Amino acid sequence: EFQAGVIRVSIFVDPVAEMVAGAKECGADRVELYTEAYARDFAAGRERAIEPYVRAAEEARRCGLGLNAGHDLNLENLRYFVERIPWTDEVSIGHALICDALYYGLENTVRLYRRELTF
């Protein structure tokens, strides 16, 4: 119904290949990977933290799904995520961006996040 109205459909999923495949079966256009675990585990070992996300992102690409990511992505962990998964279409960073803007100012914060996404 949404797609008939030219509305892109995205389903929020954990970084599990079967969930990504299930989103495709449901008719979604994209998945958004829930990145809380990645953000939580990043400081302890970014390589290990990103592994399930790379696998899920590769499954999304195999299925022909677009890829979004979000939850707890910030200036510390965002660049590594998009470097390892460069076909990420969108990231949800609103909460961290606004929190950082309280300290750095909105214009400067937007510039900082854009820098993390440009490589």
C-alpha positions in Angstrom: 0.0 0.0 0.0 2.8 2.4 0.9 4.8 1.6 -2.2 1.7 2.2 -4.4 1.8 5.7 -3.0 5.5 5.9 -3.9 6.5 5.7 -0.2 9.7 3.8 0.5 9.3 1.1 3.1 12.1 0.4 5.5 12.0 -2.2 8.3 14.1 -1.8 11.5 16.1 -5.1 12.2 18.8 -6.5 14.3 22.0 -7.3 12.4 20.9 -10.9 11.6 20.9 -12.1 8.0 17.6 -14.0 8.5 15.9 -10.8 9.6 17.2 -9.0 6.6 16.0 -11.7 4.3 12.6 -11.6 6.1 12.4 -7.9 5.4 12.8 -8.6 1.7 10.1 -11.3 1.9 7.8 -8.8 3.5 8.3 -6.5 0.5 10.5 -3.8 2.2 12.7 -1.5 0.1 15.3 -1.1 2.8 16.3 -2.3 6.2 17.6 -0.1 9.0 20.2 -2.0 11.1 19.7 -1.4 14.9 23.2 -0.3 15.9 22.9 -0.2 19.7 25.1 -3.3 20.2 27.7 -1.9 17.8 27.9 1.4 19.6 28.0 -0.3 23.0 30.8 -2.7 22.0 32.8 -0.3 19.9 35.3 0.8 22.5 36.0 -2.8 23.6 36.9 -3.8 20.0 35.5 -2.2 16.9 36.4 -5.1 14.6 34.4 -7.5 16.6 31.6 -5.0 17.1 31.1 -4.4 13.4 31.2 -8.1 12.2 27.5 -8.9 12.5 26.7 -5.6 10.8 28.9 -6.3 7.8 27.3 -9.8 7.4 23.8 -8.3 7.7 24.7 -5.5 5.3 26.1 -7.9 2.8 22.8 -9.9 3.0 20.9 -6.7 2.4 23.0 -6.0 -0.7 22.5 -9.6 -1.9 18.7 -9.2 -1.5 18.7 -5.9 -3.4 17.6 -3.9 -0.3 18.8 -0.4 0.5 20.6 0.0 3.8 20.1 2.4 6.7 21.6 2.3 10.2 20.8 3.9 13.4 20.8 4.0 17.2 23.7 5.4 19.2 25.8 6.3 16.2 28.0 9.3 17.1 31.2 11.1 16.3 33.3 8.3 17.9 31.8 5.3 16.0 30.2 6.6 12.8 33.2 6.9 10.5 34.3 3.3 11.1 30.8 2.0 10.5 30.5 3.7 7.1 34.1 2.9 6.2 33.4 -0.8 6.7 29.9 -0.6 5.1 30.3 2.1 2.5 27.0 1.2 0.7 25.1 2.5 3.7 22.4 4.8 2.3 21.4 6.7 5.4 22.3 6.9 9.1 20.0 8.1 11.9 22.2 10.4 14.0 19.7 13.0 15.1 19.9 12.3 18.9 23.7 12.4 19.0 23.8 15.4 16.7 21.5 17.5 18.8 23.3 16.5 22.0 26.7 17.4 20.5 25.1 20.7 19.2 24.5 21.7 22.8 28.2 21.9 23.3 29.6 22.7 19.8 26.8 24.7 18.3 24.5 23.3 15.5 26.5 24.6 12.5 29.8 23.3 13.8 28.2 19.9 14.8 26.7 19.4 11.3 30.2 20.2 9.9 31.8 17.6 12.3 29.3 14.9 11.3 29.6 15.6 7.6 33.4 15.2 8.0 32.9 11.8 9.5 30.8 10.8 6.5 33.2 12.1 3.9 36.3 10.1 3.1 
